């Protein structure tokens, strides 16, 4: 009798252990469990820990609630300003409703991937090249909104969308490089011209200040000569004051009228009367009689 009882207890215990092994399910901390009983959702979502189900009747399906990083393959498209580009991005999303993620969509990861690729091509066609290169934050927000709108009904929440890289044709890269070089040269010329303008204003102020003190100009001249001589040059350039040039020019203009005046006639030395003006020399002298000369 006792032996039969022990065998019965052992059989019941073994059956209980087998039942517990078949009914026990462990849900991890980052997971949630959705229970299907005879194909229908039964009860609420199972929380992390040990959960018991009815073997061969219930089926517990686990859903990962962590943030999923989904890279979007590079999509080629034409921008609004007719430039062909290739753009790739990455999507960060997570499941907020495990039941909807399992029931309302067959494969939520594949669905989010396809929606992201379609939205990325749409964003490329609606944007300019400058927006893709410099205004990515606004495009990221628009892309996130386009992906998140249908994903909300699937129990998916899109946390962030980032455009990783924008690939341009080689011809466009060379054109942009030339444009950037021209813009840098323009800024350099503007800065140089501004510097010359400021320097000219300072020089004008210095000249006005030195005009009241002539000795300051001489001191500045001597300082320049010393600076040039300190470099061990064999040639020394000495500036000449403008006043000296003006003085020499006035002296040359005074001597010029005297040089251009007509020459005076030679003085009469034979003691006879001086010829008047307009009379040829020798006109007032008596001629010798040829008979007397004979």
Secondary structure, 3 states (H helix, E strand, C coil): CHHHHHHHHHHHHHHHHHHHHHHEEEECCCEEEEEEECCEECCCCECCEEEECCCCCEEEEEEECCCEEEEEEEEEEECCCCCEEEEEEEEEEEECCHHHHHHCCCCHHHHHHHHHHHHHHHHHHHCCHHHHHHCHHHHHHHHHHHHHHHHHHHCEEEEEEEEEEEEECHHHHHHHHHHHHHHHHHHHHHHHHHHHHHHHHHHHHHHHHHHCCHHHHHHHHHHHHHHHHCCCCCCCCCCCCHHHHHHHHHHHHHHHHHHHCCCCCCCCCCCCCCCCCCCCCCCCCCCCCHHHHC
